Amino acid sequence: MCRSAACPSSRAPVELVPGAEHADITLAVRGGRLESRAGTSELPSRIDDLQQEVDDGPCLQAIWEHETVRVDDMAHEDRWGSARCSPSSSTPPSRTWARSIC
């Protein structure tokens, strides 16, 4: 699979969400594993990795509950305590619009 930013499919996730600057497509694969694909940059992949590490967050909720999850400012969000970005985190606070598309 093409994972380069030059790949035509790498812009597709951004085109699905109006106003998005970065996006990633995460697939649930055998055994309940998740794989990030077609990211527009390293940022969405880092956010996905953080959420998978703590097993919590808006993207995981969207995937496992098959629903759209919108977060305007993750720094002020309290639904996913363990997935929030801390001041020492290497992943900056961000807006998130996680959508499960089946």
Secondary structure, 3 states (H helix, E strand, C coil): CCCCCCCHHHHHHHHHCCCCCCCCEEEECHHHCEEEECCCCHHHHHHHHHHHHHCCCHHHHHHHHCCCEEECCHHHCCCCHHHCCCCCCCCCCCCEEECCCC
